[in-house]
Amino acid sequence: MSKLWKKPGQGPNPAIEKYTVGSDYIFDRELILFDVRASAAHAKALQKAGILTQQELERLELALRDLEKEFADGKTEIKREDEDCHTVIENYLTEKLGDLGKKIHTGRSRNDQVLVALRLYMKDRLFAIERGCAELAGRFLDFAEKYQDVAMPGYSHTQQAMLGSVGHYFSAYAESLIDDAEFLVAIRKHIDKNPLGSAAGFGTAIPVDREETTKELEFAALQINSLYCQNSRGKFESAFLEGVVQVMMTLGKFASDLILFTSREFDFFHADDSIVTGSSIMPQKRNLDVLEIMRGNLSVVVANQLAVKEISKNLISGYSRDLQLIKKPLFESVDIVLGSLEAAKIVLRGLSPKKDSIAAKIQPDIYAADIANTLVLEKGIPFRDAYSEALTTVAGHTADPKKNLASKTVVGSPGNLQIDALRKRAAMHL
């Protein structure tokens, strides 16, 4: 195994090498296949620049495909002594192809290698998270449609405010996830720029065609200034993580609500055995640990985005090794959000509203605002006067919850959820 930077003479102290490599060799397991793809595109650019012959290009492409398969089959690994996936790729090609393998790094640096691999990784994961949001939104809409006539208190300042419904509540989360998916599309458009060919940040005299590698790697645009390519690292990852944070904010709020609504004090929803755990000392306990972890993971992802910003902020222009440390919060956050989206689907399958229990919790004064609105519509009196009159009549008021819900027909209200319109928006992200 040869270090790409190794020079004649003694290398660093093993403890220093262990410290600087850290866990990078583990995280690069997420990147190697993207790096292989970028290496193939770079090889084509070298052939076009006259560095490689057509035959040499074909041999490199075949070897890269072999490496891809060997890694997928577990026959090739990234070890601590390799440092990173870039070293594994070059050493593999050199071992298989001799001097030809040594040509692959012509006109590029590990700096633009990691940039392009991370950019491809983020694009790929944005698609996966976007689709996960749309799929979960569909599940929320199914739940909302099924229970749209089940009345449920709506809350303001954590106090009963106005009558809502289970359908109204769950479709709110569907629309939130659809908005999250649309935001992810915007982030993908922002980061969909090719940094390959920027080398160490100062360009290269090797005439690689960056426009061609942009097309080959299916980037929407070329990131032009080679120094900015380096300076954008950390900024682009932070933008990516903002999308992840928004998704987790949706899921975290849902988790927090359901923890409350499934408690004995509220007793709005039943959670079946597939989504609960127990206590080691209290036999009666049925705990929604999955939602507590989901709620806590929002804080983890927010902290991870902050870590990326803190690590990369105010570094001098160009590459600094500090940037290696942003891989952990990036990859961890992706695992969290994808796992949370899947867990939320399972939670929805295990929930059902407890209609009688919900109805028993609805307090008579929840209709006060509705009484005021009715007085405005039927008697034409000013709302502020209706507001005062409603306060004196609400105690003896009786109402049919279903009729109350049906009367609220303004778009987005409990009587007009626009579920079909939301389904169409969600379908655009599948």
N, C-alpha and C positions, 0 to 999 in steps of 0.2 A: 504494500500500500504506500503510495507516494503522495505527500502533500503538494497541492498545486503551487504553493508559495515557497517550497523547500529550496534552500540554497546550500552550497557546500559549507561544511562546518557543522558545529553542534547546534541542535535545535533548542527550543525553550525547555525549561524545567518541566517534568511531567505534571507536577501539581498546577503549574501555570496553564499548561495545555488543557488539563481537565477542567479547570475553572473557566477558561475562555470558551471552550466548547459547550459546557453546561449541558442542557437538554436539547440543544439544537439538532443533534443527529436523530433524536426521537421525533421532533416536530416535523423534520424534513420528510418523514414518511408520507405526510400529507401533500408534499410538494413535488416529489420526484417524478410522477407521471406527467405533471404539467411542465416540468423542466425538460423531460424527454421530448415532449411535443415541441417546445420552443427550440431545443437543440436541433431537431429535424428541420425546422424552418430556417434556423441560422445556417445549417449546412447547405441548404438550397441557395441562400444568399452568397455563401462562399463560392459555390460553383458558378454562380452568375458573375462573381467578381474575378473569376479566373484562378482562384486559390485551389479549387478542387476540380478534377475532371468529372465528367458525367459518370464514369465507372466508379470513381472514388465516392461520389455522392450516393450512388446506389448501394455500395457496400456499407457506408455509414448508416443509411436508412434501414437496411436490413438488420444491422447490429443493434440499432436503437429499438427496433421492434422486438428483437430477441430479449433485450434488457427489460423492456416493458412486460413481456410475458414472464420472464424469470422473477421479476419483482412481485408480480401478481401471484405467482406460484410459491412464493417464499424461498426461492433458490438464491436470490440476491438480497442482501440486507444492508442497511446503513449502520455502521458501528461507530462507537465513540472516536476511534482512531481515524475514521474517515473524515470527521468533522461535519460534513454536510452532504447533501445529495449531489451537489455539483461535482465534488471530488469523486464520488462513486461513478458518476456517468463518464467522466473523462478517463478514470483509471480502467473502467470496464472496456471502453473503446480502444484504449491503448493496448490492453492485454489481448483483446481479440484481433486488433487490426495493426498493431505495431505503430510505425511512424505515422500512418494515416490517422490513427486515433489522436495523436498529438496535435493534429491540425485543427481539431474541432474548436479550440479556444481562440483561434485567430480572430482578432477584431472584436472580442467581447471580454467582459470582466465578470467575476462572480457577482459584482454589484448589479449589472443589468440582468444577469441570469436570475437572481432572486427577485428582482423587481417584476420581471415578466412572468415568472412562475406564480408569484403572489397575486398578480393582477388576474391571471387566468383562473387561479383558485377562487378568488373573490367573485369573479363573474359566474363561475360554475355554482358556487354556493348561494349567490343571490337568486339564481333561477330556482334552486331547490327550496329556499326559504319562501320565495314568492309563491311557488306552487303549494307549499305547505299551508301558507296563510289562506289561500283560496279554497283549498280542500276543507280546512277547518271552518272557514266561513260558511261553506255549504252545509256542514253538520249543524252549525248554530242555526242556520235558516230552517233546516228540517225540524229542529226542536221548536223553533219559534212558530212555525206554521202549524205544527201538531197541537201546540198549547196556546194559540193566540187568543182564545176566549177565556182562559183561566185568569181571573182577576188576581192581582198581587199589589201590595202597597208599594208606592214609589217613595223614595226618601230624599229629604233635603236637610242638611245639618244633622244627619243621622236620626231624624225624626220623621214619622209618617207625614207625607206632604199631600200627594194626590194619588188617585187610583191609577195604576198601570196594569200591565199584564205580564204573564210569563213570556208570551211571544214578543212583547215590546222590549222586555229586558234582554232576551237572548238575541234578538235581531240587532240590538245596539252593538253587541260584541261582533256580530257578523260584519256590520259596516265598518267597525274599527279595524278589523283584520283586512278588509278590502282596501281601506285607505293605506294601511301598512304595506300591502302588496304594491300599490301604486307608488308609494314612496320608494320602495326598493327598486322599482323600474327607473325612477329618476336618479337614484344613486348609481345604478348600473350604467346609465348613460353618461354620468359624470366621470366614472373611473374607466370607461371603455376606451382606453388610449394606450397605444403600444410604446413601451419604453425600450424595447430591444434595439440594440445598436448605439445606445448612449454610452456603452462601455463603462468606464469607471466614473463617468460624469463629465468627461471632457472630449467626447467624440473619439473618432478613430480615423487613421489615414487609409485603412482598408476600405475599399469602395463597396461596402455592403448596401444593398438597396432596402432602405427602411420602409419605403412604401410597399414593397413586395412582401416583406415579412408581416406588415400590418394586415394585408389581404390574406396571407397564408394562415395567420393565427386568428383571423376573423375578428379583429378589433375594428371598431367603428371609425377610429381616427388614429393619427400618429401623434404621440407626445413629442413635440418638436425639440425644445431646448434640452440639450443633454444634461446640463447641470440641474435644470428644473426636474428632470426625471428623478434624480437622486433626492432633491429637496422635497418632492411630493410624497416620498415614503414617510409614513406616519400620518400625513394629512389624508391620504386616500384610505388608509386603514381606519382612521378615526371616522371618516364619512361613512364607510361601510358599517362600522359598529353602531353608528347612530341609527341606521336602519334596524339593526338587531335589537337595540335598546327600545325602539318604538314598538316592535312586536312584543317584546317582553313586558312593556308597560301595559299593553292590552291584556296579556295573559296574567300578569301579576295582579291587576285589578280584579279580573274574573276570579282568580284564586282567593283573594281576600274576601270578596263578596260571598263566595260559596262556603268558605269556612264559617262565616257568620250565619248564612241562611240554612246550613245543615245542622247547626247547633240545636240543642233541645229547647233553648229559649225562643228561637225563631221557628224551627221545625217546618221550614217551607219545602224542603226537598229530601227525598230518601236517596241515600247512597248505598248501592248494593255491595255485596261482599267482594266483588271483583276490584273495587277501588279503595278499600279501607284496610288498615292494619289494626293491630291490637296493642295492648299494654302488657308488659311483663309482670305487673303486680295487680292491675285492676281488671278483672275478667270481663266486666261489662263494656269496656271501652271499644269504640269503633272510630278510629282516627283517620282523618283525611291527610295523612302525611304527604301524599303526592302534591296536594295543593300548597302545603306549607313549604315544601322544597321549591315548588314553582314560584311562590311569592318571594322566597329568599334568593332564588337565582336571578331575579330582576336586579337585586342589589349587586350581585356578583358581576353581572354584565355591565351595569353602570360603572362599577369600579374598574372593570377591564378597559372600558373606553377611556376613562380618566387616566389609567396607567399608560395607554398608548400615547395620549396627549402629553403626559408628563415626561415620558421617556424621550419623545421626539421634539419637544418644544425647545426653541432657542439653541439647537445644535448649529454649529457653523455649517455653511454651505458645503455640500459634498457628502460623502459617505462617512459615517462613524459607526463603530462596532456596537454602540448602545442599541442601534436599531434591531440587532438580532433579538433583543429581549421583547419585542412587540409580537413575536410569533405566538408565544404562549397565551396571552390574553385574547388574541385573534382566534386561534383554533379552539380554545376552550369555549369561547362565546358561541361559536358556530355549533359546537356539539350541544351546548345548553339549549339554544333556541330550537334546533331541529328535534331534540329530545322532548322539549316542552310542548311543541306543537303536536307531536305524536301522543304524548301523555294526555293532553287536553281532549283529543278525540276519544280516547278510552274513557276518560272521566264522563264525557257527555253520554256515552253509551250506558253508563252505570247510574245515571241520574233520572229521577222522575219527580214531578211536583206532587206534594201532598195537599190536594185541593181543599179538603175539609179543614185541615190545620191552617192553611193560608187564610181561608175565609174567616175563621174564628179570630184571627189577629187583626182584621181590618176594623179600624175604629170609625165610629159615625162621623167624626169631624173631618175625616178625609175628603168629604164632599163639599167642604165650605167654599172652596174656590169655584166649584161647579155651580153651586147655588148662586153665587155672585154673578157668574157669567149668564146663567139663565135669566136672572132679573134684568140684566142689561138687554138681552135679546128679546124678552117677552114684554117688559114694561118700558124699555127705552130710558131707564134712569142712568145717571152717570155712574161709572164703575166704582168710584170711591164711596158713593152712597150705598151701592149694592154690596160693597165690601163690608160696610158696617152692619147692614141689615142681615147679611148672611151669617154673621157672627152670632146674632140673637136667635136665629131660626134653626141653626144646624143641629142643635141638641135633639130636637124632635123629628128630624128629617129621616126618612127611609128611602132607600134607592135600590134599584136592581143593578148589580154590578155589570152584568152583560150589556144592558141598555146604556149604562154610563159609558162603557168602553166604546160601544158602537157609535155613540154620539160624537166622538172625537175623531172627525174625519179629515182634519187638516193633514197634509202629507207628512208622514213620519210619526203621527200620533198613534195611540194604541188601536184606533179603529181604521187606520190606513197605513199599514206597515210597509207597503210597496215591496213585498218579498220578491216578486218576479223581477222587478227592476234591479234589486240587489243581486239576485242570482245571475242576471246577465253581466253585471260588472264583475262578479267573482269568476265567471266562466272565461273572461278575457285573460285570466292569469293561470289557466290550467294547461 
